[in-house]
Amino acid sequence: MKTTYALLTVILVTLLIVPIVGTMENSEREKGVYERPSDHHPVMQPDSETRHEVLKRCDPVLQLHVNSGVPSQRASRSLLSHLSYVPVERDQGSCGNCWVWAGTGVLEVALDVNEGVLDRLSIQYFNSKYNGGTGPNWAGCGGWLPDFAEFYANEGFAIPWSNTNAFYADGHQTSGEGTSVPWQTISTIPNYTITQCTVESIGTHGVEQSVAINNIKNVIDQGRPVWFGYFLATGASWNQFFDFWNYQSENVTWNPDFSCGDVWNSGGGGHAVLCVGYNDLDPNNAYWIMVNSWGTAYGGRPNGIFRIDMNMNYDCYFFDPYPQPYYSLYWQTLNVTYDIKQANCGISLESQEDTGSTSNQGTIAFNGTSYSLPSNVSQKPGNYSVTYLANDGYEFDHWQTLGNATVSNATSSMTYVTVSEDGALKAVYKKTARNASTLSDFNLLFAQNDVRVIYPSDSTSKPLGCHWASTSDWTASAFLTTKLSHNTEGTDIMNSFVNQTSGKPIGDQGIGVVSFGGPHVNVLIYYYELTKTAPIIHCDTPGSHGPGEPWSLWYYANGTSITATAAGIDEHNDFFLIEVFKDSDGRNVLLAYGISGRGTYAAGKYFHYAMYPSIASYDVSWIIVKWDDTNGDGFVNAPGDGDTYTVIASGS
C-alpha cells in the first residue's frame, strides 16, 4: 500500500489547476447586470497523460472496505459543530487547493472530537511549505489526500490559523504563481503535535449501493469526516454544478448521476470537498452534507455547504476517451492521532471605561461563546478568537492584558488572544460621538460641495484583489451624480483618485466622495469596510463579524449582526445599502451598492425616485432596502412602477 500511495503522490501532485469559467450568453454580459460567481471557481484539470495515469491507479488504492457488513439505521448525523470556520473566509479563491481545504477539515474535526480542542487550522502553512510553495508541484497545482497525509506525517504538527502569518492569503494566486507567503515567515508556535496521519479509503465501487452508503455512514458515525473527490468530464457538467452552487439554497440536493457516461473534453476537471454528515430519515430525500471551499455564493449559502443525494450511482463513470471508462467518485478519510498534554488556563474577562467612570459593560465573545462581564473561562493553552461588543452609546477603544495572556492586535475589537498560563483580558471602551453626517445632509455635503465621484473599474487587474465591475455599477451612479454641481470623476485604479496600495481615497478634508458598487468590485468601498471606517460592513469583507454572530448580509462595524438582512438573493430580489459618514481624514463619504449588480442599480433608482424628493426627512446615516421584482419582468423598475422596495433596517 505504501508503494502505491507514493506512486499516486508523484502523479497527482502534477495536476494543473485552472478556473473553469461558466458559459454566459454575450447578451447577458452586454447587459452588465452581474458577474457570474462561477468565474471564480477553480477545479483540477490534469493533462491527458497525467489524468490517465492517475485514474488507472485510483481504484487499487481506493478499494479498502470499512466494516461494510454493519447494518445501517436511518438517522441524521452532523460533525459540522466540530469544524471551526468562518464560511465567507472558507474560500480558496483562484487557488487550486481544494484538496488542502478538505484535508485540513478532516484534521480539524479530529482535533475537536478526539482532543476536545475546537480550533481553525492553517491552510496557508501547507500552501507555503508543501514542495516549497512554488513550481509545478506546489499546493495550488493540485493533489490528492495521500499527498496531504504524507506531508503531515513528516511534518509532525499542525498550526492554528491565528498564528502569525498563518491566515489564508493565497486566494488570488494561480497554479503558475506559487504561494504569496514564504513558509519561513509563518509562526509555528503554538502547534498541535501529530503522531500519526495515514489515509483510509472507503469502498464504494463494485458493491451494492446500500453497502457503499453503509461504509461511508460508518466512518461518519465514528466521528470522522470524509474527504470526497469527484470528477465531472465536461464543461457543460461543471456549468450545471456551478449553477447549482451559485443559485440554489443549502436545502436543495444535487445528484451527479446526470454526468455518468460523459466523454471527457477540455472542460473536464475534478474537485474535493468535506463530507461532515448525512440525513436519511426521509428515504425519499436522503443526502450527504458537504462543506465546500468556495465561500458563501454571495450570501446564498450562509454556511458554505451543499447536499449530495445519498441515493446516487456510486459507480458513476466517464469515458476518457470512449470506450475507456473511469470511476467519477472517490471517498477517503484520515487516521490521525494527536499528542496534546496540556492543563487548562484560567482567563479573567472584564471591561472598563477609559475614564474609569464605569466598568464591566458590554460583552466579550471568547472562542465563539458570549460572556457577560466580569467572567472567568477555562481553556487549554492556545490561540482563541475574542470580540468585544460595547453597549449602546459606547465603542471599543483597546485591549489590556495581564499575566500570561497576549493579544495579536490591541486596537481591534475582533482579535486573537494567546494564553499559555493563567491571565486576564480587559476591554477598554469609551463613549461614542454621534455621526454628524446623515442622508438628510445630502445637499449640503454633496450637491453643493466639491465632490470626487470614484467609479469601480472594469479592469481585471485591481488593487486589494478586487474584481472587475459590471455596467450596472456605473449606470446606477447616474441617478445621483446628476444632482451634483461641482464634481470630478475617476476610477478606483487611478493613482490620482485612490491609493493603489491601501485603497484609501485621495482628496482634501471637507470634500465629498461618492462611489457605487460593493466591496467585491470597488477598491474604495473595500478599504472603508476593511478598516471599519464605514458604519456598515458587508459579510464578505474579512473580519466583518464577531465570533458566534449569526450570519447576515451586513454587520455593524463592531461586528454585530444586522439580523434582518439574513436572507439570500436571486435574479428577482436583492438588497442594497446607502450610507453616509465622515472618514478619518474629514471627507464626507456616500456609498451605495447591492449584493449583485441588480441591487446596485436598484439603489440608484430608489435614491432618485423615493429618497431625493424628500431627502430632508432622512435623518439617518444609513439605510438597507430590499428590492423585489414584483411584476416578474426581470428588470429593475422604479418604485411604484411594478417593483416593490421595502426598508429593512436603518440607523445612525
TAUR-V486581 format. One line per field, one symbol per residue. phi: phi as a letter, one per 20 degrees, with the letter a starting at -180 (. if undefined). Layout:
phi = ???
//
This chain:
phi = .ffffffffffffegedcfeeffbfgfffffmfadfgffddececffgffgfffffdffgfedeedlfeffddfaccbdffedebdgfeecfmeeedgffgffffffffffffedmdebeefffffgfdflmmbnfdfgfenrcggfffffffefnaccfgefgmeffcdfdedfeemfecgffeefdcfbdfdebbcecedfcdmcfgffgfgfffffffencfceddbddecfffffffgffffcdefeeedceggefnfdgcfefacbccdedrbbcfdfebebedddeccmcllnfcfdmcbddgfedefegbcdbefdeecfecccbbddccdcdccefdecedbbbffenfcblenccedlndecfdfbcccbfgqdcfcbedefgncbfdaecccmdccdfbfddfdbcddcdbfaccceecbfeefffecffegffecgddfcdedeffefeccflmfefeeggfefffffdffeeeccdcacfdegfdcffdenffdqffnfdccbdofffcdffffffffemfffccffefgmfcegnfffbfccffenffeffeebecbfdbbcbccbcadefdneedccbadfcffffffffffffedefgcffeeecebbdcddcffemendedfgndodddcfebbrc
//
